[in-house]
Amino acid sequence: MQHVTGAAHFAEFRRRVQRSELIAAGILPLLRAIRFSGRLSIVVHNGEILKSGYEEGYFTRRDDRRLI
């Protein structure tokens, strides 16, 4: 069994943020089905989800790929 360091965990976390892989794969088909175009936000503190929410998108932004 390979020992994973804190740095390796953080690198994996950053990779997932950059690839927009933070939400579970099961939610993606639902978001596509309802044609959701807003923003999802998740507040995490000490590894626990404190709050989550969403904002509906009312404006179309063609160049807005990722806000990271």
C-alpha positions, 0 to 999 in steps of 0.5 A, a space after each residue: 500500500 502506497 503512503 500518500 502525503 498531504 502534498 499529494 492529496 492537495 495536488 489531487 484536490 487542485 487537479 479536480 478543481 481545475 477539471 471541474 470534478 468537485 461535484 459527483 458524477 451523478 449530478 452532471 446528467 441532472 444538470 444537463 437535463 434541466 439545462 442548468 447554466 448558473 453557478 453552484 457553490 459549496 463552502 467547506 471548512 475543516 473537510 466538512 461541507 458547511 453550506 451549498 447553494 446555487 445561482 441561476 444564470 440570467 446572462 449568456 457569457 460566451 467567453 466565461 469558461 471557468 471562474 477559477 
